[in-house]
C-alpha cells in the first residue's frame, strides 16, 4: 500500500492565523510556492491561502495586505480537507478528485506534517493516474480550445 506519507512533500511551511497577507506573499516568494497552509498555535491546519486569494480576496476588494490576516482569508476550516499520513494514497486521490483539491495537507494526530501537491503526484504516481487526476481536478478550469469556442457554422 502506498501511503500519503510516501507521496507528500514533508518540507512544508505554514502560516499562523495572525500572519498578514504581506507576510504570506513574502513567504510564498521566498519558497517559490503558490499556497501555504494556515495552522493554529498547535500546528493543526485550519485553512490554506493561495497567491490567488491574496489578489482576488484581498487586493481586488480593497483590503490592505499589511493588515489583512491569513485567518481572515483562510479557505474556511469547514471546507478544509486533510488526509492522515498513514492513509492510502488512493483515498487521498479520491478526496482530491471529489472536492477538486490541488493541494492536500497531510496530518499526523491532527498536526501538519506535509502536503500533497500536483507536482508530488506527477513525480510519484503513474502517468495514467496523474492524467486522470488532471482531468478530474484541473482540466475544467482550463480555457476551452479555440476549436471548441468557434461556432461550427462560422467559416
C-alpha positions in Angstrom: 0.0 0.0 0.0 1.3 3.4 -1.0 0.5 5.9 1.8 0.0 9.7 1.7 3.3 10.0 3.7 5.2 8.2 0.8 3.9 10.8 -1.7 3.8 14.0 0.3 6.3 16.8 0.4 7.4 16.9 4.0 9.2 20.2 4.0 6.0 22.3 4.2 6.0 25.8 5.7 2.8 27.2 7.2 1.4 30.5 8.2 -0.1 31.5 11.5 -3.7 32.7 11.6 -2.2 36.0 12.7 0.3 36.4 9.8 -0.7 39.2 7.3 -1.2 38.7 3.6 2.0 40.7 3.1 3.9 38.1 5.1 2.2 35.3 3.2 3.2 36.8 -0.1 6.8 37.3 1.0 7.0 33.7 2.3 5.5 32.3 -0.9 8.0 34.4 -2.9 10.9 33.1 -0.8 9.8 29.5 -1.0 8.6 29.7 -4.7 5.2 28.3 -3.8 1.7 29.4 -4.7 -0.1 28.3 -1.5 0.6 27.9 2.2 -1.4 26.0 4.9 -2.5 28.1 7.8 -2.0 26.5 11.2 -3.2 27.3 14.7 -0.8 27.7 17.5 -0.5 23.9 18.0 0.3 23.1 14.3 -3.2 22.0 13.3 -4.1 23.1 9.8 -7.1 25.4 9.7 -7.0 26.6 6.2 -5.0 27.3 3.1 -4.2 30.7 1.5 -3.1 30.9 -2.2 -1.5 33.6 -4.2 -4.8 34.0 -6.0 -6.6 34.5 -2.6 -4.2 37.4 -1.9 -5.1 39.1 -5.2 -8.8 38.2 -5.5 -9.9 38.2 -1.9 -7.6 40.9 -0.5 -6.2 43.4 -3.0 -9.1 43.4 -5.5 -11.6 44.0 -2.7 -9.6 47.0 -1.4 -8.3 45.2 1.7 -4.7 46.0 2.8 -2.2 43.2 2.7 -0.3 44.8 5.6 -3.2 44.3 7.9 -5.4 41.5 6.5 -4.6 38.3 8.3 -4.3 34.7 7.0 -7.1 33.8 9.4 -9.4 36.3 7.7 -8.8 34.9 4.2 -8.4 31.2 5.1 -10.3 28.9 2.8 -12.7 28.0 5.7 -12.0 25.5 8.3 -15.2 23.7 7.4 -14.0 23.4 3.8 -10.5 22.3 4.7 -9.9 18.7 3.8 -6.9 16.8 5.1 -5.6 13.3 5.0 -3.7 11.3 7.6 -0.1 10.4 6.8 -0.9 6.7 7.0 -3.9 6.8 4.7 -3.8 5.0 1.4 -2.9 7.4 -1.5 -6.0 6.1 -3.4 -8.2 7.6 -0.6 -6.3 10.9 -0.8 -6.7 11.0 -4.6 -10.4 10.2 -4.3 -10.8 13.1 -1.8 -8.8 15.5 -4.1 -11.0 14.5 -7.1 -14.3 14.8 -5.2 -13.6 18.2 -3.8 -11.3 19.4 -6.7 -8.4 19.9 -4.4 -5.0 20.7 -5.9 -3.2 20.8 -2.5 -4.0 18.4 0.3 -2.5 18.9 3.8 -1.2 15.7 5.4 -1.5 15.3 9.2 -0.3 13.0 11.9 -2.5 13.1 15.1 -4.0 16.3 13.7 -0.7 18.2 13.2 0.6 19.2 9.8 3.4 17.0 8.6 3.3 17.6 4.9 1.3 18.4 1.8 0.4 16.6 -1.4 0.5 18.8 -4.5 0.1 18.2 -8.2 3.9 18.2 -8.5 4.2 15.4 -5.9 1.6 13.3 -7.8 3.4 13.9 -11.1 6.7 12.9 -9.6 5.5 9.8 -7.7 2.4 8.4 -9.4 2.0 6.5 -12.7 1.3 8.7 -15.8 -2.3 7.3 -16.1 -3.1 8.2 -12.5 -1.7 11.7 -13.0 -3.7 12.2 -16.2 -6.9 11.1 -14.6 -6.3 13.5 -11.7 -5.6 16.4 -14.0 -8.8 15.6 -16.0 -10.9 15.4 -12.9 -9.5 18.4 -10.9 -7.7 20.7 -13.3 -9.0 20.4 -16.8 -12.4 22.0 -16.2 -10.6 25.2 -15.1 -8.6 25.5 -18.3 -9.9 27.7 -21.1 -11.7 26.0 -23.9 -9.6 25.2 -27.0 -10.1 27.5 -30.0 -12.0 24.8 -31.9 -14.5 24.5 -29.0 -15.2 28.2 -28.9 -15.9 28.8 -32.5 -19.4 28.4 -33.9 -19.4 25.3 -36.1 -21.4 27.3 -38.7 -18.7 30.1 -38.8 -16.1 29.6 -41.6 
